Amino acid sequence: MDAQQLKRYIRLIYTKAFRYLGAVLVLCALIGGIYGNRLHFVFASCAAGSGFLCWGWFTHLKRTGFKLVGFGEKTAEQAKTPYIWRIDKQKRLHKPSFMMTNADFDDDLVNATACNENEFSKENIIASRMYARAACGVMLIVISFIVNI
Amino acid sequence: MKTALNGHTTPLILSAKNVEVKFNLRGKTLTAVRGASLDLYKGETLAIVGESGCGKSVFTKSFIGMLDKNGYISGGSITYDGEDMAKYTTEQEWLKVRGKKIAMVFQDPMTSLNPVRTIGEQITEVITWHFGTEHEQAKREAIELLKRVGIADAEYRYKQYPNEFSGGMRQRVVIATAIACRPEILICDEPTTALDVTVQAQIIRLIKELQKELDMTVVYITHDLGVVASVADWVGVMYAGQIIEYGTVHEIFKQPAHPYTKALLMSLPQLGVKGNDLYSIKGAPPNLFKKIEGDAFAPRNPEAMEIDFEQEPPRFDITPTHWAKTWLLHPYAEIYRKELDSAEHKRKISATKPEKPFGYKNAEKLLQVKNLSVNFKLGGKEFKAVDSVSFDIYKGETLSLVGESGSGKTTIGRAIMRIYNSNVSGSITYKDENIVEKMSKNETKKLHMEMQMIFQDPMASLNERAKVDYIISEGLYNYHLFDSEADRMHKVEEIMQEVGLPKEFSSRFPHEFSGGQRQRIGIARSLVMNPEFVVADEPISALDVSIRAQVINLLNKLKRERGLTYLFIAHDLSVVRFISDRIAVINKGRIVELAECEELFANPLHPYTKALLSAVPYPDPDVERSKKLLTYDRAMHNYTKDKPLWTEIKEGHFVLANQAEISIYRTEMEK
């Protein structure tokens, strides 16, 4: 990976990590708001941070070949049915808008901020997910320490 | 080999009995297949024929569980490998059969191929899915398959995307994907309908070879009876969701029993006599939302009996291998059947007088094309779509331009219509006036009124937001060709009547019409300007057999009545033979041969013309099976020193050839 590509790769991790962080913080704020105190916000962010660290760890394990049977795996038919033999060829998996790729939308910032996954190998993309999840986990735990109860 | 009583020599592998398929559409139920039955035997080829919308595709799609989401098998049984597939409810059950045991090749290859994955990956995916082969091994097998289906430079092509392939090549890729799992049954759903005759012949030959090699059963779904005659062992004729006649290919073509089968065969231009109207089936197939009483074909059959409207006919066996569902075969109808046969015989005799050939000696030249070249820029490079083409069109004749897709036929038509401006060179003289040069507004207006165009795709050429009344009047509005609103309406109604559309249809939108009716609207739009010369750009290629016959008859009638001159662009030589006075064969932007219609069919000289003629399917199994398919390779000409010239080899018969070839052609002509 050359310097430019490394820069784009870091940007990819950064984008993913802050996307996770944004979504989780909203959730934590909602929990805090429902219970009406900061303690629950801190608990929620700490728990989410631990969860994200675990998720990052499992991503690492999966990357190295470890499989947690039946967890997060697609069924054989879902994974393997060739395109030609699918009935509904236009079917798309539902993706919430905040998870969509910003490169697919045309705005002034796209050129400066777009992270194109296609230019990296599958191995690198999985690694970027691992780093992003771990980074998000660390940031959430740090936030839980910083916030005064 | 021992023949069973029903004429089949191989074991039964699939049996569909009284299959009923329904669709839920906006709260209504449409019965697309109404109790159709069919047996498939190992290694045999069955063709299912019928008009669009008769349920051919739906019936066979029910064998692999590929019905649309709103469709379901509501009755009957489909027995394959000891299991009744009609009872399958889950996708997992269908995936045991689909692709692995029964595969399908669809009409439009683009719908079968994933546009964002390379074709190699798509074939590899199928191999890995079925056999569990390692990726590298599957890749090697995929390359072998690509080579097997005739794709040159397979290693390179493996990495290309579907959009980088031509239509014929894409269809080969789909065939490779379909046979990757070595299926027992291959269903080909109109695999060649969208292709040229030469490519069609190649694809048919490929499927035949693969069938022999893999010992597959092939089911062809088509409305092209020429293709059926060439490939099928058995034929099932389908109408309104039922198989109405079944028999060997010879029985269906030589002794058709059902009035619908007879009508289908009679409406083929190959069997028509030039100058006489082609037989055309009136009306449209029945509405399958409603329950059908009696024989579904009765409302379109002018010779239907009373019972045809009241009671559904049962299956009558004609021979052990041939049956049909028509009351005509009931013993009580024997006298009436004989009367019909004799009337049909008389009609055939009376309709055998061919039209007098066009008199070229006293004919006046309407349009002269000299050294016409059309260049386009593609990716910064200049590309010659038409290369020094010359021909004349005489007043009142029909000159057809025939060739493969991309040969430049439409470009010539469009250049004549002055659609291209800067990239046209050479001269086009219409009524002694060069129309390639700049023209004044008045001259252009006059020319546009005299020259009109009919387009291939009737739906795409009509404004879907406008009513028929406006569509037909558009030219009248543009050139202010009416005195008052009443005069405009009168002109519209008159032309609608002339093309066979009721005047009440003027307030309808294009989507409310059938394909044939839409093409009539396109024709009316051209004719309302009262033109002298019409460029018809493949006006019947997208139409069904019966509708095709109606449009051919209409074009011929208008030519007789209005003295029109046509430049008819087509790739179907059977239609061209029926409609044209002269034919020009075009290859890679150059006209290679031009002659009067019968002369060209009797004495084709250029190897490309010979290849094109050999690829035309003829609806006679004996002719088709004895036919030798010729191929054309440009490398067979040696034009490095001896350049080709446009030479009149016999009066009115021109060919593009060099001196060496001319002497060969002359010897051929003398023989």
Interface residues (C-beta under 8 A of the other chain):
Chain A: E77 K80 T81 P82 Y83 I84 W85 I87 D88 K89
Chain B: G65 M66 L67 D68 K69 E91 Q92 L95 R98 G99 T111 S112 L113 N114 R117 Q122 E125 V126 T128 W129 V174 T177 A178
